[in-house]
């Protein structure tokens, strides 16, 4: 334990705590009006209390995963993938999945609504990093090296899109693509896969009415201001109202019945309204620091599996943040994806903390190896000095 604490990446820990505590404050600010008026809740602090509980549990998950060897976790990858795949299948079986706002993404466990697509994030990143490390000598061959993990990724992607949850499916695809890029796959294979992914995404978007409507509403929300463009219009009003300093914490107008999902998908809009450009820059810079730390940890990882896993984790979180912020600002279509560590949501928060705990474990292992290497360099230097003196 002493060695564990000594070798923790404390700047990473600080940025995680800052974002999650900031998120807790903003969940309360964005939800207290809605929670106070909801007759089923009738408690302004309802969502805050639940988020606080998930945050405490998340911190326990984070510290547990930071102590659990990522190499041993890699050995559990096939089992974790199988569990995730079965849960994703269960969601789309009539009568088992829980439907909210037209999407069936949850399983009711009684005390907790489990979102298997969140678990899919961690299992797919683990699987891709583990499988491509094992197949390192076969990556030149598409059939033997790349095709098996790609088929499993396609299966998971399809099940998540059927929920429908295109945003989460896209973020998983991006993270796995980053792992594939740095694993050493041939450029021609990457080019072909990228082309297929882009064409496939376009066909998916154009193949469903609701996705086409989201695309057109994101391009011109004022064409249907009371329908598909409603959320984006009120998000843009919130952002414009904030200006530089914001209207003040807890003083948002848009959260008072105008902007749906203010404490989940659109919490960044409330941050922009209440805290202005200063609040937005704080969030963006924090995620940029998190990305920098993740890439640095990957660079210092003691093995290939650790490098690929650290990169996959980092870009899974960052891609989700980019998709969310792009959607609320009108730069990307609205997908219903939350902002990591900040938006309200138990499954999302716990999985993000599990991700970051694994990233911390890779950082600790890297720091320990670097420490041993420094000690060996010092010993060798002293030995050379002693021989020279003789």
N, C-alpha and C positions, 0 to 999 in steps of 0.2 A: 504493500500500500504506500509506503514512504517513497519508494522508487517511482510509483505511479504518479503520485502528487508532484514529485520533483520534476518530472518530465512532461507534465501537461502543457499544452499550448494555451497559456493564459490570455493572450490577446484574442484568440478564437473564443474562449469562454466568455470574455467580457462582451464581445459583439453579440453573442447568442443571448446573453442575459439582457443586454440593452434592448434588443429587438423584441424579445418575448415580454419583458415588463412594459415596454412601450405599447405593445399590442394589447396587453391586459387593460391598460388605461383607456386605449382607444375603443376597445370592445364595450367597455362601460359607457363611454361618451356616445358611441354610435347606437347603442341599444336601449338606453334607459327609458326613452320616450315610448318606443314600441312595446317594451316589456311592461311598462306601467299601465298602458292602455289595453293590453291584451287580457281579456277576461279569463283565459285559460292559465295565465301566469300571474298577473296582478302584483308584480314585484319588480320595481325598476332595476334592481340589482340581480335579477334572475340569471341573465347570460354572463354577467361578470362573475358571479359565484361559481357557475359551472366552468367557465374558462379558467378561473383561479384553481379549481380542483384539477383540471386537466393539465395545467401548468406545473403543479406540484408533482403529479404523477409523471409528467414528461421529464422533469428533472431527475427523478429516480431512474427512469428508463435511460436517460442520457448517461448518467454516471455508471449504471450497470453495463451498458454497451461499451463505454469507454474502457472498462476493465476486462470485458470479454474479448478474447483474441479474435481478430478478424480472420485469421487463418483457420481457426476452428469453425468459425461461422461459415466460411467458404465450404467446408465439408458438409454442412447442413443444407446447402443451397438446393439440391434436388428435392429434399423433403419440403422445404419452404415453398418452392415453386409449385409442387403438386398441391399443397394446401391452398395456395392462392388461386390456382386454376380451378379447383373444385368450388371454392367460394364464389368466384366470378360466374361459374355455371349456375350456381344456386340462385344468384341474383336475378337471372333472366328466366328462371322457372316460375310460371304463374303461381301465385299464392305464397311464395317464399320471399320475393323481393318487396321492399317497401318503396312506394311511389310518392314523390313529392315534387310539386311544380312541373309535372309532366315527365319527370325522369325517375327511373327505377335503378337506384344506385346503392341501396342499403339493405342490410339484414338486421332484423330486430332480435337482439339478444336478451331483451327484457329490461336490463339495467342500462343498456347502451346500444346505440345504432352503429353497427360496424359497416364501414365503407370499404369493400374488398379492393376497389381500384387504388386506394391509398396503400394497401399492403402490396399491391402489384408493383408500385414504384420501387420499393426496397428489394422485392424478390427478383425483379427483372434486372436491376442494376447489379445485384450480387451475382445472378446467374451469368450475365454477359461477361462480367469481369472474370469470373471463375472459369467459364467455358473457354473464353478466348486465351486465357493464360495457359490452360491445359492443351489447347490446340495451337500453341505458338509456332510450332514447327510445321504446321499444315495450313497456315493462313494464306499461302500462295494458291492453294487449291480451293476453288469456290465450293465444290460439292462436298469435300471432306472437311473443310475448315469452317466455312461461313454458313452454308445452307442449314445445318441442323439448328443452331441457335436462332437463325432468322425465321425459320418456320414456327418455332415456339413463340417468338416475339409477335409474329403475325397473328397467331391464335389468340394471344392475350389482347393485342390491339383490337381485334375484331370483337371480342367479348365486351370490352370497355366501350367501344363505339356503339354497340347495340343498346347500351343502357339508357339513353345515349350520353356519352361524356367525351366529346372529341378533344377538349382541352387537356384533360389528364392523359389521354392516349397519345396526344402529340408531344407532351412533355416527356413521357417515357420513351418515345421514339427518338427524341432529340438526345436524351442522356445515353441511350444505347448506341446511337450514331457516333457520339463523342468517344465512347469506349472503343468502338470499331475503328475509328480514325487513328487513335493513339496506340491501338494494339499492333498495328503494322500491316493492315490489309492493303492489297495492291490498289493503286490509284484507279485503274480501269474498273475494278469491282466497286469501289466507292462511288465513282461517277455513274455507273449503271444503277446502283441501288438508290442514289440520290434522285436520279431522273424518274425512276419507278415510284419513289415515295411522293414526289411532287405531283406526278400525274394521278396517282392514287388518291391523294388528298383532294385534288380538284374534282375528281369523279365523285368522291364521297360528299363534298360540299354541294355540288350541282345535282346529285342524285336524290336529295331529300328536300322537300319543300321548306321545312323549318330552318335548314342550314342555308338554303338560298336566301330566305328572308332575312336571316341574321347577317349574311354577307351584304345584301343590298341596304339593310338598315344601318350597318356600320359605315357604309360608303356615303349614305345620304339619310341620316336619321330623321330629318325634318320632312321627308316625304310621307312618313306615317307617324306623326308626333304623339298620337294617343295609342298607338299599337306597338309595332316592333321597334320603333325609334324612341319609345318613352324612357327606358332606362338610361340610354346613352345621353339623351338630351338633358335629363336631370343630373346626370353625372358631370356633364360639361358645365352646367349652371353652377354646381357645387365648386368645381375647380376654378371657374372664373370668379366666383364670389370671394374666394380666399385671398387672391392677390399675393402680396409679399408676406404679410404678417398673419393673415387669417382673421376670421371673425371672433376668434377666442375659443378656447377649449370648452366643449359642451354647448356651444352657441349655434351649432349648425341648424339651418332651416330645412335643408333637404332631407334630413333623417326623420323629420316630423311628418311622415306619411307620404312624402313625395318620391323618395328613392327606395325602392324595395331592396331587401338584402343588404341594408346599410352596414351591418356588423359582420357580414361575411364577404361576398364577392366584391362589394363596392366600398369597403372600409377605407381604401386609399382615397376615394373621392371625399369622404368625410375628413380625412387627414388634411387634404388640400384645402377644404373649405374652412376648417377650424384653425389650422396651424399655418396655412399659406405655403408659399414657396419654401420657406425655412423648414417646415415639417416634411415636405416632399423630398427636399435635398437630403435631409437626415436619413430618410428611408433608403433613397437611392445610393448614397455614399456608404451606408451600412452594408447593403448587399454587395456593393463593389469590393469593400474590404473583405467580406466573407468569401467572395469569389477569389480574390488575391490569396487569402490564407489557404483556401482549398487547393489551388494550383501549386502553391509553395509546398504544402504537405505532400501532394502527389509527387512533386519533384524530389522530395527528401525521403520518400517511402523506401523501405528496405528491400522490396521485391516488386516484380511486375504486377502481381495480383493487387498489392496495396496501391500501386500507382493508378491502375485502371479503375479500381474501386473508388479511390479518392476523387478522381476526375468525374466519374459517373455520378457520385453523390453531389458533388459541387454543382455540376451543370443541370442535374435534376431540379435542385432547389432554385438555381438562378433562372432556368428556363421558365419555371412556374411563375416566378416573380415578374419576369418580362412579359409573359402572356397576360397576367392579371393587370399590370400597369398599362400595357398596350391597349387592353380592352376598355378600361375605364376612361381612357383619354381619347378613344376613337381611332387609334392607330391600328388596332387589330379587331377582328370580330369578337363579340361577347361570347365566351365559352362556358362561363359558370365556374371557373377555376379560382381558388382562393389564394390569398397572399400568405406565403409561408411565415410562420411564427407570429403573425399579426392578426389575421382573420380569425373569427370565432369558428371552432370546430374541433371536437375531440379526436377523431381518427386522424385528421390531418396533422394536428399538433403532436400527437404521440409518435407518428411515423417520422415526422421531421426531426424530433428529438432523437429517435432511434438512429436515423441517418447521421446526425451530427455526433452522436456518441461513437459510432463506427469511425467517422472521420477523425475524432479525437484519439481513438485507439491507434489508428494508423500514424498519427502525429507522435504519440507517445513511443511507439515502437521505433519510429524513425529517429527520434531524439535519443533513445537509449543506444541505438546502433552508432549514431554519430558520436555519442559520449564515449563509447568503447574505442572507436577509431581515434578520437582525440587523445585518449589515455595511451593507446599504443604508439601514436606519433610522439608523445612526450617521452615515453619509455625508450623508444628507439633513438630519440635525440639525446637523451641522457647517456645511453650506452655508447653512442658515437663520440660524445664529449669525453667520456671516461677513457675510451680506447685512444683518442687523440692525446689525452693528457699523459698516458703511459708511454 
